[in-house]
């Protein structure tokens, strides 16, 4: 039998209506977003000031660049929050094919003028505005997977008709990213896609088959070149502390030296040429060094709050597409943040994933804020009486889901 879509049963939260039409969730989401953004700006200045000075730039160079990205991103958030989220259901296919075109443009052998090789990889596209198409692929994957999972509700019992189309489009989208190479981003996007379609009702056995199918490919990738060295360094970073294990060793030194209360803002030592990319790939380690366990707990609390609000928005979404869209956006931010922090603690092999809303990177920041705007749009269209609208307009494929979720208690807005 076909497994039904997930029913997110988070406890009902009693908070006041903050005047955002449908309750406190959009305002809460915005507050957490601004909290993470502000915390990131402060730490970015400390982490990047020495790097900028060493490059002959003003010490505020990277923060100023990030601020411009934040301004554009906040504009994108506002615009996406006001666009009815069902617009993205219609835009799913154009988003996928447009992203695939940009990803192929990055790796073509004759496009080096607009897609130069930087640090051994071709990930950036310069068309007057410099950006990473792989960041666009994250949103395209979430939107398309949510849309297709709604359409495939009656086909999930079949592998070829159910999961098959997902595997095909995921492969077309992720293959160019792996060729850049950006294997960690490809794995992240693929994992978010799998989590979204599983929440939509796909069968567990099909995922077992999928895992067995891709396991040899992943094994081949991990055994090649620098990935194999990073994997060996992960098992014992101290075995080659000046080579393959250098990044992990320096990150652990940074986190460990922070103690309970940290070295103090601006007092961290690892940013002075020891820790690679302290403003980006290893900004979590910098936070641990300068703010200690207290700062790490605050950071985790902000992310946990954002994730819980995101899942609550998904639980109260007016229809299945809204639910899966909210789940996908929330999981994208949650999984990327978790992997970044795990790298900083040497719990997983070193990757180049940024910490959402905190690490330096304008493309990533703009896309993350736009995604949160989409999540906010789902929240703004949520109503405590949405089940009556379901019956009247037939907008939900699974009407039984509406009957299973109890009405919020304690007033007009739960």
PAVEXLO-558659 format. One line per field, with one value per residue (C-alpha): residue number from 1; residue in one letter; x, y, z. Coordinates in Angstrom, 2 decimals. Example, Ala and Ser with C-alpha at 12.3 -4.5 7.8 and 13.67 -1.06 7.14 Angstrom:
2
nr = 1, 2
rest = A, S
u = 12.30, 13.67
v = -4.50, -1.06
w = 7.80, 7.14
This chain:
414
nr = 1, 2, 3, 4, 5, 6, 7, 8, 9, 10, 11, 12, 13, 14, 15, 16, 17, 18, 19, 20, 21, 22, 23, 24, 25, 26, 27, 28, 29, 30, 31, 32, 33, 34, 35, 36, 37, 38, 39, 40, 41, 42, 43, 44, 45, 46, 47, 48, 49, 50, 51, 52, 53, 54, 55, 56, 57, 58, 59, 60, 61, 62, 63, 64, 65, 66, 67, 68, 69, 70, 71, 72, 73, 74, 75, 76, 77, 78, 79, 80, 81, 82, 83, 84, 85, 86, 87, 88, 89, 90, 91, 92, 93, 94, 95, 96, 97, 98, 99, 100, 101, 102, 103, 104, 105, 106, 107, 108, 109, 110, 111, 112, 113, 114, 115, 116, 117, 118, 119, 120, 121, 122, 123, 124, 125, 126, 127, 128, 129, 130, 131, 132, 133, 134, 135, 136, 137, 138, 139, 140, 141, 142, 143, 144, 145, 146, 147, 148, 149, 150, 151, 152, 153, 154, 155, 156, 157, 158, 159, 160, 161, 162, 163, 164, 165, 166, 167, 168, 169, 170, 171, 172, 173, 174, 175, 176, 177, 178, 179, 180, 181, 182, 183, 184, 185, 186, 187, 188, 189, 190, 191, 192, 193, 194, 195, 196, 197, 198, 199, 200, 201, 202, 203, 204, 205, 206, 207, 208, 209, 210, 211, 212, 213, 214, 215, 216, 217, 218, 219, 220, 221, 222, 223, 224, 225, 226, 227, 228, 229, 230, 231, 232, 233, 234, 235, 236, 237, 238, 239, 240, 241, 242, 243, 244, 245, 246, 247, 248, 249, 250, 251, 252, 253, 254, 255, 256, 257, 258, 259, 260, 261, 262, 263, 264, 265, 266, 267, 268, 269, 270, 271, 272, 273, 274, 275, 276, 277, 278, 279, 280, 281, 282, 283, 284, 285, 286, 287, 288, 289, 290, 291, 292, 293, 294, 295, 296, 297, 298, 299, 300, 301, 302, 303, 304, 305, 306, 307, 308, 309, 310, 311, 312, 313, 314, 315, 316, 317, 318, 319, 320, 321, 322, 323, 324, 325, 326, 327, 328, 329, 330, 331, 332, 333, 334, 335, 336, 337, 338, 339, 340, 341, 342, 343, 344, 345, 346, 347, 348, 349, 350, 351, 352, 353, 354, 355, 356, 357, 358, 359, 360, 361, 362, 363, 364, 365, 366, 367, 368, 369, 370, 371, 372, 373, 374, 375, 376, 377, 378, 379, 380, 381, 382, 383, 384, 385, 386, 387, 388, 389, 390, 391, 392, 393, 394, 395, 396, 397, 398, 399, 400, 401, 402, 403, 404, 405, 406, 407, 408, 409, 410, 411, 412, 413, 414
rest = X, X, X, X, X, X, X, X, X, X, X, X, X, X, X, X, X, X, X, X, X, X, X, X, X, X, X, X, X, X, X, X, X, X, X, X, X, X, X, X, X, X, X, X, X, X, X, X, X, X, X, X, X, X, X, X, X, X, X, X, X, X, X, X, X, X, X, X, X, X, X, X, X, X, X, X, X, X, X, X, X, X, X, X, X, X, X, X, X, X, X, X, X, X, X, X, X, X, X, X, X, X, X, X, X, X, X, X, X, X, X, X, X, X, X, X, X, X, X, X, X, X, X, X, X, X, X, X, X, X, X, X, X, X, X, X, X, X, X, X, X, X, X, X, X, X, X, X, X, X, X, X, X, X, X, X, X, X, X, X, X, X, X, X, X, X, X, X, X, X, X, X, X, X, X, X, X, X, X, X, X, X, X, X, X, X, X, X, X, X, X, X, X, X, X, X, X, X, X, X, X, X, X, X, X, X, X, X, X, X, X, X, X, X, X, X, X, X, X, X, X, X, X, X, X, X, X, X, X, X, X, X, X, X, X, X, X, X, X, X, X, X, X, X, X, X, X, X, X, X, X, X, X, X, X, X, X, X, X, X, X, X, X, X, X, X, X, X, X, X, X, X, X, X, X, X, X, X, X, X, X, X, X, X, X, X, X, X, X, X, X, X, X, X, X, X, X, X, X, X, X, X, X, X, X, X, X, X, X, X, X, X, X, X, X, X, X, X, X, X, X, X, X, X, X, X, X, X, X, X, X, X, X, X, X, X, X, X, X, X, X, X, X, X, X, X, X, X, X, X, X, X, X, X, X, X, X, X, X, X, X, X, X, X, X, X, X, X, X, X, X, X, X, X, X, X, X, X, X, X, X, X, X, X, X, X, X, X, X, X, X, X, X, X, X, X, X, X, X, X, X, X, X, X, X, X, X, X, X, X, X, X, X, X
u = 0.00, 1.07, 2.51, 0.63, 2.40, 3.98, 1.81, 4.02, 2.64, 4.49, 3.05, 0.73, 2.49, 0.61, 2.05, 0.30, -0.82, 1.76, -0.40, 0.92, -2.53, -2.27, -0.51, 2.96, 4.88, 6.00, 7.13, 8.90, 10.63, 11.74, 13.06, 15.14, 16.42, 17.53, 19.10, 21.22, 22.05, 23.16, 25.17, 26.81, 27.76, 29.44, 31.46, 32.25, 34.01, 36.18, 36.93, 37.70, 39.37, 42.92, 42.38, 41.20, 44.13, 46.62, 45.13, 45.61, 41.91, 40.04, 39.34, 35.59, 35.76, 34.10, 31.48, 30.54, 30.22, 28.10, 25.93, 25.14, 24.20, 22.03, 20.24, 19.50, 18.54, 16.11, 14.49, 14.20, 12.71, 10.04, 9.16, 9.00, 6.95, 4.31, 4.15, 1.45, 3.44, 1.38, 3.14, 6.21, 4.24, 3.77, 7.35, 8.95, 9.81, 11.20, 13.33, 14.80, 15.62, 16.95, 19.22, 20.42, 21.33, 23.40, 25.10, 26.10, 27.36, 29.73, 31.48, 31.68, 35.31, 34.96, 33.31, 36.35, 35.93, 32.64, 33.27, 36.91, 38.61, 39.11, 41.00, 40.76, 37.01, 34.65, 31.65, 31.17, 29.43, 30.21, 27.50, 28.01, 26.90, 29.02, 27.07, 27.04, 24.35, 24.56, 22.92, 20.01, 19.86, 19.04, 15.80, 14.95, 15.31, 13.01, 10.31, 10.33, 10.39, 7.49, 5.46, 6.15, 5.49, 1.97, 1.35, 2.74, 0.58, -1.16, 2.05, 4.36, 3.59, 5.40, 9.17, 9.25, 6.25, 6.79, 10.44, 11.78, 11.04, 12.61, 15.83, 16.01, 15.61, 17.78, 20.53, 20.26, 20.45, 23.20, 25.57, 26.91, 27.41, 29.50, 31.60, 32.51, 33.54, 31.29, 30.49, 29.39, 26.76, 25.51, 25.11, 23.35, 20.85, 20.23, 19.63, 17.12, 15.30, 15.09, 13.81, 11.14, 9.78, 9.85, 7.73, 5.40, 4.62, 7.22, 7.85, 10.81, 11.78, 12.32, 14.82, 16.71, 16.95, 18.07, 20.77, 22.09, 22.09, 24.14, 26.43, 29.04, 29.07, 29.59, 32.33, 34.12, 33.94, 35.28, 38.26, 39.46, 42.17, 41.70, 38.48, 40.38, 42.96, 40.23, 38.58, 41.87, 42.43, 38.96, 39.78, 42.90, 43.52, 46.74, 48.33, 49.10, 48.54, 50.35, 48.85, 45.48, 44.54, 45.54, 42.06, 40.45, 43.33, 43.24, 39.44, 39.60, 42.29, 40.05, 36.96, 38.88, 40.68, 37.36, 36.39, 33.14, 33.17, 35.60, 38.72, 36.62, 35.30, 38.16, 40.67, 40.75, 44.20, 43.35, 42.22, 45.79, 46.75, 46.22, 42.60, 41.74, 38.61, 37.79, 35.10, 33.38, 33.96, 35.16, 33.31, 31.69, 35.16, 35.85, 32.63, 33.62, 37.04, 35.86, 32.48, 33.08, 30.37, 28.00, 28.21, 27.79, 24.66, 23.21, 23.90, 22.33, 19.32, 18.72, 18.92, 16.76, 14.13, 14.12, 13.80, 10.92, 9.03, 9.63, 8.17, 5.22, 4.54, 4.68, 2.24, -0.29, 0.15, -3.12, -2.28, 0.20, 2.35, 2.69, 3.57, 6.28, 7.63, 7.98, 9.56, 12.05, 13.15, 13.46, 15.42, 17.73, 18.77, 18.84, 20.95, 23.45, 23.87, 24.29, 26.93, 28.88, 29.01, 29.88, 32.86, 34.02, 33.92, 35.55, 32.50, 32.39, 35.07, 35.95, 33.60, 33.09, 29.52, 28.74, 26.83, 23.47, 23.02, 26.39, 29.23, 30.53, 29.00, 26.52, 24.97, 24.31, 22.96, 20.55, 19.24, 18.82, 16.86, 14.71, 13.98, 12.94, 10.64, 8.97, 8.59, 7.08, 4.63, 3.36, 2.92, 1.05, -1.52, -2.12, -5.46, -6.94, -10.03, -8.11, -9.91, -13.20, -11.43, -10.05, -13.55, -14.87, -12.05, -10.51, -6.95, -5.54, -5.00, -5.18, -8.34, -7.91, -4.84, -7.06, -9.21, -6.20, -4.71, -6.66, -7.72, -5.42, -6.75, -6.51, -7.88, -7.88, -4.17, -2.50
v = 0.00, 3.57, 5.31, 8.49, 11.86, 12.76, 14.38, 16.80, 16.72, 19.52, 20.73, 23.73, 26.95, 29.74, 33.08, 36.39, 37.51, 40.04, 41.49, 39.45, 38.50, 34.80, 34.70, 34.97, 32.57, 35.03, 37.57, 34.87, 33.60, 37.12, 37.78, 34.58, 35.36, 38.84, 37.42, 34.98, 37.62, 40.13, 37.53, 36.53, 40.10, 40.66, 37.46, 37.98, 41.24, 39.57, 36.57, 38.55, 41.80, 40.36, 38.56, 41.78, 43.77, 41.15, 41.48, 45.26, 45.97, 47.88, 45.71, 46.10, 44.97, 41.58, 42.86, 45.64, 43.15, 40.89, 43.87, 44.56, 40.89, 41.13, 44.19, 42.41, 39.27, 41.10, 42.63, 39.12, 37.90, 40.60, 39.97, 36.17, 36.54, 38.50, 36.15, 33.47, 30.31, 28.36, 30.45, 28.28, 25.17, 26.58, 27.83, 24.51, 23.21, 26.54, 26.82, 23.34, 23.74, 27.27, 26.06, 23.08, 25.44, 27.65, 24.63, 23.26, 26.70, 26.63, 23.38, 23.71, 23.69, 26.93, 29.10, 29.86, 33.57, 33.64, 30.58, 30.75, 28.04, 29.13, 26.92, 23.93, 24.14, 25.93, 26.93, 30.59, 32.23, 35.85, 37.41, 40.95, 39.62, 36.88, 34.01, 30.25, 28.39, 25.54, 27.83, 28.32, 24.54, 24.19, 26.14, 24.61, 21.13, 21.92, 23.56, 20.91, 17.97, 19.39, 19.98, 16.53, 14.75, 16.20, 14.98, 11.51, 10.70, 7.82, 6.51, 6.09, 2.38, 1.94, 2.44, 3.37, 5.70, 6.95, 7.44, 6.95, 10.47, 11.98, 10.02, 11.13, 14.86, 14.77, 13.15, 15.77, 18.54, 17.11, 15.66, 19.06, 20.13, 17.02, 17.80, 21.33, 19.60, 20.38, 16.96, 18.19, 20.53, 17.76, 15.44, 18.17, 18.92, 15.23, 14.56, 17.41, 16.09, 12.60, 13.96, 16.01, 13.19, 10.82, 13.33, 13.36, 9.67, 7.72, 4.12, 3.32, 0.26, 2.40, 4.52, 1.39, 0.51, 4.06, 3.90, 0.63, 2.17, 5.27, 3.70, 2.53, 5.96, 7.71, 5.22, 5.95, 9.69, 9.38, 7.33, 9.95, 12.56, 15.10, 13.45, 10.29, 12.38, 14.19, 10.89, 9.53, 12.78, 12.49, 9.14, 10.64, 14.39, 14.27, 11.70, 14.46, 17.74, 19.88, 18.19, 16.53, 16.91, 20.57, 22.10, 19.69, 20.07, 23.87, 23.87, 21.64, 23.86, 26.89, 25.30, 23.72, 26.93, 28.74, 26.88, 27.86, 31.62, 32.05, 34.13, 37.25, 39.04, 39.81, 37.94, 34.68, 33.66, 31.05, 33.68, 34.98, 32.66, 29.36, 28.43, 28.40, 30.33, 31.53, 33.84, 31.14, 27.37, 27.51, 30.44, 28.09, 27.27, 31.00, 31.46, 28.61, 30.17, 33.73, 33.07, 29.64, 27.17, 30.02, 31.46, 28.04, 27.39, 30.76, 29.95, 26.50, 28.03, 30.46, 27.70, 25.36, 28.08, 28.71, 25.00, 24.51, 27.49, 26.12, 22.73, 24.38, 26.35, 23.06, 21.41, 24.22, 24.66, 24.97, 22.13, 19.36, 21.46, 24.16, 21.53, 19.91, 23.30, 24.38, 21.04, 21.31, 24.88, 24.08, 20.89, 22.68, 25.22, 22.68, 20.10, 22.66, 24.23, 20.81, 19.71, 22.97, 22.64, 18.94, 19.85, 22.40, 19.69, 17.11, 14.86, 14.50, 14.87, 18.44, 20.03, 23.54, 24.18, 27.64, 28.26, 29.73, 33.45, 33.54, 32.61, 35.02, 34.54, 36.86, 34.31, 31.87, 34.66, 36.02, 32.54, 31.62, 34.80, 34.31, 30.74, 32.04, 34.47, 31.51, 29.84, 33.06, 33.11, 29.68, 30.97, 34.07, 32.00, 29.64, 30.00, 28.14, 27.47, 26.12, 22.77, 24.39, 26.00, 22.55, 21.12, 24.08, 24.48, 21.01, 22.36, 19.43, 16.08, 14.19, 15.43, 12.79, 14.71, 17.67, 15.52, 14.07, 17.44, 18.90, 22.52, 24.72, 25.58, 28.67, 31.37, 32.47, 31.85, 28.86
w = 0.00, -0.63, 2.42, 3.25, 3.47, 6.76, 9.43, 11.34, 14.88, 16.64, 19.94, 19.73, 20.72, 22.46, 21.33, 20.65, 17.22, 16.04, 13.30, 10.40, 9.14, 9.97, 13.34, 14.81, 12.56, 9.84, 12.44, 14.45, 11.33, 10.43, 13.95, 13.92, 10.43, 11.46, 14.62, 12.64, 10.04, 12.67, 14.57, 11.30, 10.39, 13.75, 13.52, 9.85, 10.66, 13.28, 11.05, 7.87, 9.01, 9.08, 5.76, 4.12, 5.52, 4.33, 0.83, 0.92, 1.43, 4.17, 7.20, 6.62, 2.96, 3.36, 5.79, 3.37, 0.53, 2.72, 3.70, 0.04, -0.36, 2.76, 1.36, -1.93, -0.03, 2.25, -0.82, -2.30, 0.99, 0.96, -2.68, -2.25, 0.93, -0.99, -3.97, -3.44, -2.87, -5.45, -8.10, -7.54, -8.44, -11.94, -12.09, -11.09, -14.57, -15.89, -12.73, -13.24, -16.93, -16.44, -13.66, -15.71, -18.56, -16.22, -14.63, -18.04, -19.05, -16.07, -17.05, -20.85, -22.06, -24.05, -21.36, -19.19, -19.89, -17.97, -15.78, -14.63, -12.62, -9.01, -6.54, -8.85, -9.51, -11.87, -9.76, -10.53, -13.47, -14.31, -16.50, -15.22, -11.86, -10.32, -8.77, -8.21, -10.19, -7.68, -5.11, -7.51, -7.89, -4.17, -4.51, -7.90, -6.40, -3.46, -5.60, -8.34, -5.92, -3.90, -7.07, -8.50, -5.19, -5.18, -8.74, -8.03, -5.00, -6.80, -8.39, -5.41, -5.14, -8.48, -8.65, -12.33, -12.24, -8.71, -7.77, -11.32, -12.66, -9.53, -10.05, -13.68, -13.04, -9.91, -11.96, -14.71, -12.10, -9.90, -12.49, -13.68, -10.05, -9.36, -12.45, -11.27, -8.95, -5.96, -4.59, -1.15, -2.62, -4.91, -1.91, 0.09, -2.69, -3.34, 0.35, 0.61, -2.46, -0.95, 2.37, 0.59, -1.55, 1.44, 3.38, 0.36, 0.69, -1.29, -0.22, 2.04, 0.02, -3.06, -1.14, -0.15, -3.83, -4.62, -1.91, -3.31, -6.78, -5.93, -3.30, -5.87, -7.51, -4.18, -3.26, -6.55, -5.92, -2.38, -3.55, -6.03, -5.42, -2.64, -1.42, -0.55, 1.32, 3.24, 4.11, 5.48, 7.38, 8.88, 10.44, 12.10, 11.55, 13.60, 11.27, 8.76, 10.66, 8.09, 5.04, 4.51, 8.17, 8.45, 8.16, 10.61, 13.09, 13.06, 13.37, 16.43, 17.95, 17.42, 18.95, 21.81, 22.80, 23.20, 26.37, 28.04, 27.44, 24.55, 23.99, 23.54, 20.46, 18.08, 20.25, 18.31, 17.03, 14.38, 11.89, 11.62, 8.81, 10.59, 9.86, 6.12, 5.10, 8.64, 7.24, 5.21, 5.44, 9.07, 10.58, 13.11, 14.45, 14.78, 16.73, 19.03, 19.61, 20.33, 21.97, 23.49, 24.40, 25.27, 21.75, 20.17, 22.27, 21.22, 17.58, 17.91, 19.67, 16.80, 14.20, 16.27, 16.66, 12.91, 12.17, 14.62, 13.20, 9.69, 10.62, 12.32, 9.14, 7.20, 9.61, 9.18, 5.43, 3.45, 1.05, 0.38, -1.95, 0.71, 3.29, 1.16, 0.06, 3.70, 4.65, 1.78, 2.59, 6.30, 5.68, 3.25, 5.88, 8.71, 6.87, 5.54, 8.99, 10.60, 8.08, 8.42, 12.21, 11.96, 9.75, 12.32, 15.00, 12.68, 12.92, 9.12, 6.44, 5.50, 2.95, 1.62, 2.78, 4.14, 7.36, 6.23, 7.03, 8.83, 6.44, 3.82, 0.39, -1.28, -3.65, -0.84, 1.37, -1.26, -2.13, 1.55, 2.28, -0.83, 0.32, 3.73, 1.91, 0.21, 3.61, 4.93, 2.02, 3.07, 6.62, 5.48, 3.62, 6.52, 8.27, 11.23, 9.14, 6.14, 6.24, 5.29, 2.34, 1.45, 1.21, -0.77, -3.28, -3.28, -3.10, -1.11, -2.77, 0.51, 2.26, 4.97, 6.12, 6.93, 9.17, 11.01, 12.04, 14.97, 15.04, 17.10, 20.53, 22.66, 20.44, 16.86, 16.43, 18.00
